Amino acid sequence: MPLVDLLLGRPPHTPQAEAARTMDEGVTIYWRDGCPFCLRLRWAVRKDTGRATWVDIWRDPEAAAFVRTTNDGGNEVVPTVVIDGVPHTNPDPRTVVARLGGSSRS
């Protein structure tokens, strides 16, 4: 198990088909292992991890396709975060923390 998962816990994977049904409300985070920007976001929301829907684009080809259609140039840029139905590419973690109802932690 990667050290980061030992420290932060591994976000539960939600399949894209399920995540798409609830995307208009709340926070859906598209991420993948090894992404430093995803790690930064995971650290920032560590106390609110369970309040977001997490979708691992390396485990779910449909999720990867969604991310490609959402970002310019068809790239798999993560984290891609959908907040109340609006996609954000690599948003400031404070934005995500605020929507989850927490306070920004660095």
Buried (B, 14 or more C-beta within 10 A) or exposed (E): EEEBEEEBEBBEBBEBEEBBEEBEEBBBBBBBBEBEBBBBBBBBBBEBBEEBBBBBBBEBEBBBBBBBEBBEEEEBBBBBBBBEEEBBBBBEBBBBBEBBEBEEEE
